[in-house]
Amino acid sequence: MKLLMHICCAPCAVAIVDKLIDDSDIYLEGFFYNPNIHPLEEYEKRKLAVQQLSDDYSFKTSFYNDFKLEYWKKNLGEDKLLRCKTCYSLRLNAAAKFAKENYFDAFTTSLLISPYQNHELIKDIGQAIADKYGIDFYYEDFRELYRKGREISRGKYYYMQKYCGCFYSYWESDHPKKPVYDFDGHNEKNL
């Protein structure tokens, strides 16, 4: 099977890649499309880590730059479910479209490793988009690999983010090591 994996970040992808790359029935490629990651500095850190992952495991990854901070600010506000649904939909739609145009058999996402993501919503959106493009959505619950992915990432010195990705998740994160970012003159002190 020729499988395209949408990659949200290196720590979420590495254990899945480690598992699937050894499967002789799967040819794996990566797809980095994450317009939800804000600010640009954070986006670049995650993108660089995915490039390192791709190089370390010698598998092709396509990178599509799109930065939608203003879209998130203007359209997605306080409703977390709407934000996540929009985020999943944008990224999975882009992955499915790319997969279909490039003759993949199926697509999947590294989001399926995270115990913090809404798996049922991802699965439902993935299947609906698969139906739209006439391509398979490869669903596997990779959550058992989550800790392994974190361990591998630490060992390979991949950048490990401290919040999900978007402008709003940055403010919602209470991680003690969260980087300090200024979003167009807005920081925690003056929001």
N, C-alpha and C positions, 0 to 999 in steps of 0.2 A: 504494500500500500504506500502510495506517495502522500505523505502527511505534512501539512503546513501547520506550524504551531505559532499562534499569536503569543508574543512574549511581552509580559508587562514589565519584568525586571529580571536581572540575573539570579538573585536569591530564590525567586519563585520558579524559575525555569530549570536551574541546574540539575536538580535531582530527577526531574522528568526527562531531561535530555540524557542524563546518565543512564536511565532505565531504557528509554526508547532507542537510543543510538545503537545499542547492542542487540536489538531485536532484528533478526535477519529478514523478517517479513515487512519491516517498515523502513522507508526512506524518508528521513526527516529534514525539513528546512524550517528556519525561523522567520518570523515577520514581526518587526518592531514598529508599531503604530500606536502611539499613546498621546493624543492631543489633550488628555486630561491631566497630564503632569505639569504642575506649576510650582515655582516659577521656572524660567528658562534655565537657570543655573542647576536646578534639581533635575530637570529634563536631561540636560547634558551629562550629568553624573550617571544617571541610570542608563542612558544610551551607551556611554563609554563602557560601563560594566557589561552590557549585553554584547558589545563588540569583543570584549575580552573573553567572555563565555564562548562566543562563536569561534574565536581563534583557538581557544584551549581545546575545544571538542571537534575542531575541524569540520564544522557544518556550516552551510551557507545560511546567511541571514540577510534579508532585505530590510532596509531602513526607509521609512517614509515619515519625513518631518512635517508635523502639523502642530501648531501651538494655539490652543483655543482659550486662553485665559479670559479674554473679553467675552467670549460666548458663555463661559461658565458664570462669570460675574453677572451678566445681563439676563440670562435665561434660567439658571438652575437653583439659585437661592437655598432656602431652608429645608425643603423637602428632600430628605436623604434618599428615600426610595426612588424618587424621580431622578435625582442625580445619578445614582448607581445604575438604574435602568438605562438612562441615556448613555452613560459611559460604556456599559457593556455592549449596548446596541451599536454605537459608533465603531467600536473596535472590532467586534465580531463581524459586522457588516463589511468592513474594509478587508478583513482577513478572508472572508468567504469569497468576496469579489475577486481578490488577488488569486486565491486558490483556483477558482473557476477559470479565470483568464489564463492561468499558467498550468492547466491540466493536472492539478492535484486531485486525488481521490477523495480527500477529506481535509477538514481543518479542525483545530482544537485550540485551547488557550491554557497558558500557564496559570491563569487565575484559579483553575481547578485544584491547585495545591493548597490554597490558603484557607485556613479555618475561619478567617475573618470575612470571607466573601459569601454572597448568597448563592449557593450552588444550585438550588432549584430554579432561581431566576436566570442564572447563566445557562443552565441546561435548556430551559424553555425558550429563551431568546436564541440560543445557538441552533436549536432544532427549527425554529420558525425561519431563521435566516438561511439555514441549509435548504429548507423546502423552497424558499424564494429563488435560490440560485441553482437548485438541482444538483446539490453536492452533499456529501455526508458530513454530519457533525460528529466527531469522535469524542464521546463522553467517557471519561474514566475519573473516578474519585481518587485523586492523587494525594489527599490530605495526609495519609500515613507517611508520605515522603517529606512532609513539611520540615521537620526537625533535621532530617538528613540534608536537605537543601541549605538550611542555615549553617550547618556544620561545614559542608563543602565550601560554601561562600566565604566563611571566615578563613578557612585554610587557603583559599585562592585569593584572598584579599579583595573580593568583589565589594563594591559599594553597597551598603545595606541601609536602605531608607528607613525613616522613622515615622512615616505617615503614608496613607494609601496613595495619594498622588495629587488630588485636586486642591485648589485654593481653599475650599471649605474643609476638607479633611485635614489640611494643615492646621487650621484653627481648632479643630475638634481633637487633635492629637494631644495627649498629655505626656508623651514620651520625654523623659528627662534629658535625652541627648538630641532632641530635635534641633536642626540648624536654625539659625536666626535669619529670616528672610524679610525683605521689605517689598511688599506688593504695591508698586506705584505710590509710595509714600504712606502706605498703610501697614502698620505693624501692630502687634498685640496691644501696645500701649495706647494707640490712638484710633482703634477701630470701634 
